[in-house]
């Protein structure tokens, strides 16, 4: 199966953000913890109040940076993400090729594959991830990829 596509800026940002959440870099309870720090600061008095408020604001700022600003900067500064992609899904794995780089993501190195509304997320054992936009697939290729996911994922659970 061969795919050809180019990431659009907004699409890359959405995909990167979702991949960060799926790989647990950004955890759902992080924001709850930081908001609790801010709320708790209003119940305290003195210096501890300001330290708790500062910790909560820094934490939320860090999450905002990781979720919104970092993916945008990565897309803008790493030219590879703005190039045309040629992706071959072969027996050995997923071969990703751009104008200046190429690499094979072997099936045995894949930790998990998720199918979402817009993307296929391929998470590797080393923490790296790859997301492929579903718009690059035909209906038949989507069905083939879904079958591939079903055969690969039960082995990894």
MODELLER restraints for C-alpha pairs under 7 A, 6 or more apart:
rsr = mdl.restraints
at = mdl.atoms
rsr.add(forms.Gaussian(group=physical.xy_distance, feature=features.Distance(at['CA:1:A'], at['CA:88:A']), mean=5.73, stdev=0.5))
rsr.add(forms.Gaussian(group=physical.xy_distance, feature=features.Distance(at['CA:1:A'], at['CA:89:A']), mean=5.18, stdev=0.5))
rsr.add(forms.Gaussian(group=physical.xy_distance, feature=features.Distance(at['CA:1:A'], at['CA:90:A']), mean=6.88, stdev=0.5))
rsr.add(forms.Gaussian(group=physical.xy_distance, feature=features.Distance(at['CA:2:A'], at['CA:87:A']), mean=5.70, stdev=0.5))
rsr.add(forms.Gaussian(group=physical.xy_distance, feature=features.Distance(at['CA:2:A'], at['CA:88:A']), mean=4.58, stdev=0.5))
rsr.add(forms.Gaussian(group=physical.xy_distance, feature=features.Distance(at['CA:2:A'], at['CA:89:A']), mean=6.42, stdev=0.5))
rsr.add(forms.Gaussian(group=physical.xy_distance, feature=features.Distance(at['CA:3:A'], at['CA:86:A']), mean=5.70, stdev=0.5))
rsr.add(forms.Gaussian(group=physical.xy_distance, feature=features.Distance(at['CA:3:A'], at['CA:87:A']), mean=4.97, stdev=0.5))
rsr.add(forms.Gaussian(group=physical.xy_distance, feature=features.Distance(at['CA:3:A'], at['CA:88:A']), mean=6.39, stdev=0.5))
rsr.add(forms.Gaussian(group=physical.xy_distance, feature=features.Distance(at['CA:3:A'], at['CA:136:A']), mean=5.99, stdev=0.5))
rsr.add(forms.Gaussian(group=physical.xy_distance, feature=features.Distance(at['CA:3:A'], at['CA:137:A']), mean=6.69, stdev=0.5))
rsr.add(forms.Gaussian(group=physical.xy_distance, feature=features.Distance(at['CA:4:A'], at['CA:85:A']), mean=5.58, stdev=0.5))
rsr.add(forms.Gaussian(group=physical.xy_distance, feature=features.Distance(at['CA:4:A'], at['CA:86:A']), mean=4.66, stdev=0.5))
rsr.add(forms.Gaussian(group=physical.xy_distance, feature=features.Distance(at['CA:4:A'], at['CA:87:A']), mean=6.38, stdev=0.5))
rsr.add(forms.Gaussian(group=physical.xy_distance, feature=features.Distance(at['CA:4:A'], at['CA:136:A']), mean=6.44, stdev=0.5))
rsr.add(forms.Gaussian(group=physical.xy_distance, feature=features.Distance(at['CA:5:A'], at['CA:84:A']), mean=5.83, stdev=0.5))
rsr.add(forms.Gaussian(group=physical.xy_distance, feature=features.Distance(at['CA:5:A'], at['CA:85:A']), mean=5.27, stdev=0.5))
rsr.add(forms.Gaussian(group=physical.xy_distance, feature=features.Distance(at['CA:5:A'], at['CA:86:A']), mean=6.78, stdev=0.5))
rsr.add(forms.Gaussian(group=physical.xy_distance, feature=features.Distance(at['CA:5:A'], at['CA:136:A']), mean=5.94, stdev=0.5))
rsr.add(forms.Gaussian(group=physical.xy_distance, feature=features.Distance(at['CA:6:A'], at['CA:82:A']), mean=6.72, stdev=0.5))
rsr.add(forms.Gaussian(group=physical.xy_distance, feature=features.Distance(at['CA:6:A'], at['CA:83:A']), mean=6.17, stdev=0.5))
rsr.add(forms.Gaussian(group=physical.xy_distance, feature=features.Distance(at['CA:6:A'], at['CA:84:A']), mean=4.64, stdev=0.5))
rsr.add(forms.Gaussian(group=physical.xy_distance, feature=features.Distance(at['CA:6:A'], at['CA:85:A']), mean=5.76, stdev=0.5))
rsr.add(forms.Gaussian(group=physical.xy_distance, feature=features.Distance(at['CA:7:A'], at['CA:81:A']), mean=6.74, stdev=0.5))
rsr.add(forms.Gaussian(group=physical.xy_distance, feature=features.Distance(at['CA:7:A'], at['CA:82:A']), mean=6.35, stdev=0.5))
rsr.add(forms.Gaussian(group=physical.xy_distance, feature=features.Distance(at['CA:9:A'], at['CA:75:A']), mean=6.81, stdev=0.5))
rsr.add(forms.Gaussian(group=physical.xy_distance, feature=features.Distance(at['CA:13:A'], at['CA:71:A']), mean=5.22, stdev=0.5))
rsr.add(forms.Gaussian(group=physical.xy_distance, feature=features.Distance(at['CA:13:A'], at['CA:72:A']), mean=6.07, stdev=0.5))
rsr.add(forms.Gaussian(group=physical.xy_distance, feature=features.Distance(at['CA:15:A'], at['CA:131:A']), mean=6.53, stdev=0.5))
rsr.add(forms.Gaussian(group=physical.xy_distance, feature=features.Distance(at['CA:16:A'], at['CA:71:A']), mean=6.22, stdev=0.5))
rsr.add(forms.Gaussian(group=physical.xy_distance, feature=features.Distance(at['CA:17:A'], at['CA:67:A']), mean=5.57, stdev=0.5))
rsr.add(forms.Gaussian(group=physical.xy_distance, feature=features.Distance(at['CA:19:A'], at['CA:121:A']), mean=6.76, stdev=0.5))
rsr.add(forms.Gaussian(group=physical.xy_distance, feature=features.Distance(at['CA:20:A'], at['CA:26:A']), mean=5.95, stdev=0.5))
rsr.add(forms.Gaussian(group=physical.xy_distance, feature=features.Distance(at['CA:21:A'], at['CA:27:A']), mean=6.39, stdev=0.5))
rsr.add(forms.Gaussian(group=physical.xy_distance, feature=features.Distance(at['CA:31:A'], at['CA:60:A']), mean=6.54, stdev=0.5))
rsr.add(forms.Gaussian(group=physical.xy_distance, feature=features.Distance(at['CA:34:A'], at['CA:56:A']), mean=4.42, stdev=0.5))
rsr.add(forms.Gaussian(group=physical.xy_distance, feature=features.Distance(at['CA:34:A'], at['CA:59:A']), mean=5.94, stdev=0.5))
rsr.add(forms.Gaussian(group=physical.xy_distance, feature=features.Distance(at['CA:34:A'], at['CA:60:A']), mean=6.22, stdev=0.5))
rsr.add(forms.Gaussian(group=physical.xy_distance, feature=features.Distance(at['CA:35:A'], at['CA:56:A']), mean=6.31, stdev=0.5))
rsr.add(forms.Gaussian(group=physical.xy_distance, feature=features.Distance(at['CA:37:A'], at['CA:52:A']), mean=5.67, stdev=0.5))
rsr.add(forms.Gaussian(group=physical.xy_distance, feature=features.Distance(at['CA:37:A'], at['CA:53:A']), mean=6.26, stdev=0.5))
rsr.add(forms.Gaussian(group=physical.xy_distance, feature=features.Distance(at['CA:37:A'], at['CA:56:A']), mean=5.09, stdev=0.5))
rsr.add(forms.Gaussian(group=physical.xy_distance, feature=features.Distance(at['CA:38:A'], at['CA:52:A']), mean=6.56, stdev=0.5))
rsr.add(forms.Gaussian(group=physical.xy_distance, feature=features.Distance(at['CA:38:A'], at['CA:53:A']), mean=4.83, stdev=0.5))
rsr.add(forms.Gaussian(group=physical.xy_distance, feature=features.Distance(at['CA:38:A'], at['CA:56:A']), mean=5.25, stdev=0.5))
rsr.add(forms.Gaussian(group=physical.xy_distance, feature=features.Distance(at['CA:41:A'], at['CA:49:A']), mean=4.60, stdev=0.5))
rsr.add(forms.Gaussian(group=physical.xy_distance, feature=features.Distance(at['CA:41:A'], at['CA:50:A']), mean=6.83, stdev=0.5))
rsr.add(forms.Gaussian(group=physical.xy_distance, feature=features.Distance(at['CA:41:A'], at['CA:52:A']), mean=5.49, stdev=0.5))
rsr.add(forms.Gaussian(group=physical.xy_distance, feature=features.Distance(at['CA:41:A'], at['CA:53:A']), mean=5.36, stdev=0.5))
rsr.add(forms.Gaussian(group=physical.xy_distance, feature=features.Distance(at['CA:42:A'], at['CA:49:A']), mean=6.84, stdev=0.5))
rsr.add(forms.Gaussian(group=physical.xy_distance, feature=features.Distance(at['CA:75:A'], at['CA:81:A']), mean=5.86, stdev=0.5))
rsr.add(forms.Gaussian(group=physical.xy_distance, feature=features.Distance(at['CA:75:A'], at['CA:82:A']), mean=6.95, stdev=0.5))
rsr.add(forms.Gaussian(group=physical.xy_distance, feature=features.Distance(at['CA:83:A'], at['CA:98:A']), mean=6.47, stdev=0.5))
rsr.add(forms.Gaussian(group=physical.xy_distance, feature=features.Distance(at['CA:83:A'], at['CA:99:A']), mean=6.99, stdev=0.5))
rsr.add(forms.Gaussian(group=physical.xy_distance, feature=features.Distance(at['CA:84:A'], at['CA:98:A']), mean=6.06, stdev=0.5))
rsr.add(forms.Gaussian(group=physical.xy_distance, feature=features.Distance(at['CA:85:A'], at['CA:97:A']), mean=5.84, stdev=0.5))
rsr.add(forms.Gaussian(group=physical.xy_distance, feature=features.Distance(at['CA:85:A'], at['CA:98:A']), mean=5.02, stdev=0.5))
rsr.add(forms.Gaussian(group=physical.xy_distance, feature=features.Distance(at['CA:86:A'], at['CA:96:A']), mean=6.07, stdev=0.5))
rsr.add(forms.Gaussian(group=physical.xy_distance, feature=features.Distance(at['CA:86:A'], at['CA:97:A']), mean=5.08, stdev=0.5))
rsr.add(forms.Gaussian(group=physical.xy_distance, feature=features.Distance(at['CA:86:A'], at['CA:98:A']), mean=6.33, stdev=0.5))
rsr.add(forms.Gaussian(group=physical.xy_distance, feature=features.Distance(at['CA:87:A'], at['CA:94:A']), mean=6.86, stdev=0.5))
rsr.add(forms.Gaussian(group=physical.xy_distance, feature=features.Distance(at['CA:87:A'], at['CA:95:A']), mean=5.63, stdev=0.5))
rsr.add(forms.Gaussian(group=physical.xy_distance, feature=features.Distance(at['CA:87:A'], at['CA:96:A']), mean=4.59, stdev=0.5))
rsr.add(forms.Gaussian(group=physical.xy_distance, feature=features.Distance(at['CA:87:A'], at['CA:97:A']), mean=6.13, stdev=0.5))
rsr.add(forms.Gaussian(group=physical.xy_distance, feature=features.Distance(at['CA:88:A'], at['CA:94:A']), mean=5.81, stdev=0.5))
rsr.add(forms.Gaussian(group=physical.xy_distance, feature=features.Distance(at['CA:88:A'], at['CA:95:A']), mean=5.01, stdev=0.5))
rsr.add(forms.Gaussian(group=physical.xy_distance, feature=features.Distance(at['CA:88:A'], at['CA:96:A']), mean=6.53, stdev=0.5))
rsr.add(forms.Gaussian(group=physical.xy_distance, feature=features.Distance(at['CA:89:A'], at['CA:95:A']), mean=6.31, stdev=0.5))
rsr.add(forms.Gaussian(group=physical.xy_distance, feature=features.Distance(at['CA:92:A'], at['CA:106:A']), mean=5.69, stdev=0.5))
rsr.add(forms.Gaussian(group=physical.xy_distance, feature=features.Distance(at['CA:92:A'], at['CA:107:A']), mean=6.28, stdev=0.5))
rsr.add(forms.Gaussian(group=physical.xy_distance, feature=features.Distance(at['CA:93:A'], at['CA:104:A']), mean=6.49, stdev=0.5))
rsr.add(forms.Gaussian(group=physical.xy_distance, feature=features.Distance(at['CA:93:A'], at['CA:105:A']), mean=5.45, stdev=0.5))
rsr.add(forms.Gaussian(group=physical.xy_distance, feature=features.Distance(at['CA:93:A'], at['CA:106:A']), mean=4.21, stdev=0.5))
rsr.add(forms.Gaussian(group=physical.xy_distance, feature=features.Distance(at['CA:93:A'], at['CA:107:A']), mean=4.72, stdev=0.5))
rsr.add(forms.Gaussian(group=physical.xy_distance, feature=features.Distance(at['CA:94:A'], at['CA:104:A']), mean=5.63, stdev=0.5))
rsr.add(forms.Gaussian(group=physical.xy_distance, feature=features.Distance(at['CA:94:A'], at['CA:105:A']), mean=5.02, stdev=0.5))
rsr.add(forms.Gaussian(group=physical.xy_distance, feature=features.Distance(at['CA:94:A'], at['CA:106:A']), mean=6.43, stdev=0.5))
rsr.add(forms.Gaussian(group=physical.xy_distance, feature=features.Distance(at['CA:95:A'], at['CA:103:A']), mean=5.71, stdev=0.5))
rsr.add(forms.Gaussian(group=physical.xy_distance, feature=features.Distance(at['CA:95:A'], at['CA:104:A']), mean=4.24, stdev=0.5))
rsr.add(forms.Gaussian(group=physical.xy_distance, feature=features.Distance(at['CA:95:A'], at['CA:105:A']), mean=6.17, stdev=0.5))
rsr.add(forms.Gaussian(group=physical.xy_distance, feature=features.Distance(at['CA:96:A'], at['CA:102:A']), mean=5.45, stdev=0.5))
rsr.add(forms.Gaussian(group=physical.xy_distance, feature=features.Distance(at['CA:96:A'], at['CA:103:A']), mean=5.42, stdev=0.5))
rsr.add(forms.Gaussian(group=physical.xy_distance, feature=features.Distance(at['CA:96:A'], at['CA:104:A']), mean=6.27, stdev=0.5))
rsr.add(forms.Gaussian(group=physical.xy_distance, feature=features.Distance(at['CA:97:A'], at['CA:103:A']), mean=6.58, stdev=0.5))
rsr.add(forms.Gaussian(group=physical.xy_distance, feature=features.Distance(at['CA:109:A'], at['CA:124:A']), mean=5.63, stdev=0.5))
rsr.add(forms.Gaussian(group=physical.xy_distance, feature=features.Distance(at['CA:109:A'], at['CA:125:A']), mean=5.69, stdev=0.5))
rsr.add(forms.Gaussian(group=physical.xy_distance, feature=features.Distance(at['CA:110:A'], at['CA:122:A']), mean=6.77, stdev=0.5))
rsr.add(forms.Gaussian(group=physical.xy_distance, feature=features.Distance(at['CA:110:A'], at['CA:123:A']), mean=5.87, stdev=0.5))
rsr.add(forms.Gaussian(group=physical.xy_distance, feature=features.Distance(at['CA:110:A'], at['CA:124:A']), mean=4.27, stdev=0.5))
rsr.add(forms.Gaussian(group=physical.xy_distance, feature=features.Distance(at['CA:110:A'], at['CA:125:A']), mean=5.96, stdev=0.5))
rsr.add(forms.Gaussian(group=physical.xy_distance, feature=features.Distance(at['CA:111:A'], at['CA:123:A']), mean=5.48, stdev=0.5))
rsr.add(forms.Gaussian(group=physical.xy_distance, feature=features.Distance(at['CA:111:A'], at['CA:124:A']), mean=4.81, stdev=0.5))
rsr.add(forms.Gaussian(group=physical.xy_distance, feature=features.Distance(at['CA:111:A'], at['CA:125:A']), mean=5.06, stdev=0.5))
rsr.add(forms.Gaussian(group=physical.xy_distance, feature=features.Distance(at['CA:111:A'], at['CA:156:A']), mean=6.46, stdev=0.5))
rsr.add(forms.Gaussian(group=physical.xy_distance, feature=features.Distance(at['CA:112:A'], at['CA:122:A']), mean=6.14, stdev=0.5))
rsr.add(forms.Gaussian(group=physical.xy_distance, feature=features.Distance(at['CA:112:A'], at['CA:123:A']), mean=5.25, stdev=0.5))
rsr.add(forms.Gaussian(group=physical.xy_distance, feature=features.Distance(at['CA:112:A'], at['CA:124:A']), mean=6.95, stdev=0.5))
rsr.add(forms.Gaussian(group=physical.xy_distance, feature=features.Distance(at['CA:112:A'], at['CA:153:A']), mean=6.10, stdev=0.5))
rsr.add(forms.Gaussian(group=physical.xy_distance, feature=features.Distance(at['CA:112:A'], at['CA:156:A']), mean=6.80, stdev=0.5))
rsr.add(forms.Gaussian(group=physical.xy_distance, feature=features.Distance(at['CA:113:A'], at['CA:120:A']), mean=6.97, stdev=0.5))
rsr.add(forms.Gaussian(group=physical.xy_distance, feature=features.Distance(at['CA:113:A'], at['CA:121:A']), mean=5.52, stdev=0.5))
rsr.add(forms.Gaussian(group=physical.xy_distance, feature=features.Distance(at['CA:113:A'], at['CA:122:A']), mean=4.61, stdev=0.5))
rsr.add(forms.Gaussian(group=physical.xy_distance, feature=features.Distance(at['CA:113:A'], at['CA:123:A']), mean=6.16, stdev=0.5))
rsr.add(forms.Gaussian(group=physical.xy_distance, feature=features.Distance(at['CA:113:A'], at['CA:149:A']), mean=6.29, stdev=0.5))
rsr.add(forms.Gaussian(group=physical.xy_distance, feature=features.Distance(at['CA:113:A'], at['CA:153:A']), mean=6.70, stdev=0.5))
rsr.add(forms.Gaussian(group=physical.xy_distance, feature=features.Distance(at['CA:114:A'], at['CA:120:A']), mean=5.74, stdev=0.5))
rsr.add(forms.Gaussian(group=physical.xy_distance, feature=features.Distance(at['CA:114:A'], at['CA:121:A']), mean=5.01, stdev=0.5))
rsr.add(forms.Gaussian(group=physical.xy_distance, feature=features.Distance(at['CA:114:A'], at['CA:122:A']), mean=6.65, stdev=0.5))
rsr.add(forms.Gaussian(group=physical.xy_distance, feature=features.Distance(at['CA:115:A'], at['CA:121:A']), mean=6.43, stdev=0.5))
rsr.add(forms.Gaussian(group=physical.xy_distance, feature=features.Distance(at['CA:118:A'], at['CA:133:A']), mean=5.89, stdev=0.5))
rsr.add(forms.Gaussian(group=physical.xy_distance, feature=features.Distance(at['CA:118:A'], at['CA:134:A']), mean=5.47, stdev=0.5))
rsr.add(forms.Gaussian(group=physical.xy_distance, feature=features.Distance(at['CA:119:A'], at['CA:131:A']), mean=6.09, stdev=0.5))
rsr.add(forms.Gaussian(group=physical.xy_distance, feature=features.Distance(at['CA:119:A'], at['CA:132:A']), mean=5.37, stdev=0.5))
rsr.add(forms.Gaussian(group=physical.xy_distance, feature=features.Distance(at['CA:119:A'], at['CA:133:A']), mean=4.47, stdev=0.5))
rsr.add(forms.Gaussian(group=physical.xy_distance, feature=features.Distance(at['CA:119:A'], at['CA:134:A']), mean=5.17, stdev=0.5))
rsr.add(forms.Gaussian(group=physical.xy_distance, feature=features.Distance(at['CA:120:A'], at['CA:131:A']), mean=5.47, stdev=0.5))
rsr.add(forms.Gaussian(group=physical.xy_distance, feature=features.Distance(at['CA:120:A'], at['CA:132:A']), mean=5.12, stdev=0.5))
rsr.add(forms.Gaussian(group=physical.xy_distance, feature=features.Distance(at['CA:120:A'], at['CA:133:A']), mean=6.51, stdev=0.5))
rsr.add(forms.Gaussian(group=physical.xy_distance, feature=features.Distance(at['CA:120:A'], at['CA:134:A']), mean=6.78, stdev=0.5))
rsr.add(forms.Gaussian(group=physical.xy_distance, feature=features.Distance(at['CA:121:A'], at['CA:129:A']), mean=6.96, stdev=0.5))
rsr.add(forms.Gaussian(group=physical.xy_distance, feature=features.Distance(at['CA:121:A'], at['CA:130:A']), mean=5.83, stdev=0.5))
rsr.add(forms.Gaussian(group=physical.xy_distance, feature=features.Distance(at['CA:121:A'], at['CA:131:A']), mean=4.46, stdev=0.5))
rsr.add(forms.Gaussian(group=physical.xy_distance, feature=features.Distance(at['CA:121:A'], at['CA:132:A']), mean=6.61, stdev=0.5))
rsr.add(forms.Gaussian(group=physical.xy_distance, feature=features.Distance(at['CA:122:A'], at['CA:129:A']), mean=5.52, stdev=0.5))
rsr.add(forms.Gaussian(group=physical.xy_distance, feature=features.Distance(at['CA:122:A'], at['CA:130:A']), mean=5.02, stdev=0.5))
rsr.add(forms.Gaussian(group=physical.xy_distance, feature=features.Distance(at['CA:122:A'], at['CA:131:A']), mean=6.09, stdev=0.5))
rsr.add(forms.Gaussian(group=physical.xy_distance, feature=features.Distance(at['CA:123:A'], at['CA:129:A']), mean=4.43, stdev=0.5))
rsr.add(forms.Gaussian(group=physical.xy_distance, feature=features.Distance(at['CA:123:A'], at['CA:130:A']), mean=6.53, stdev=0.5))
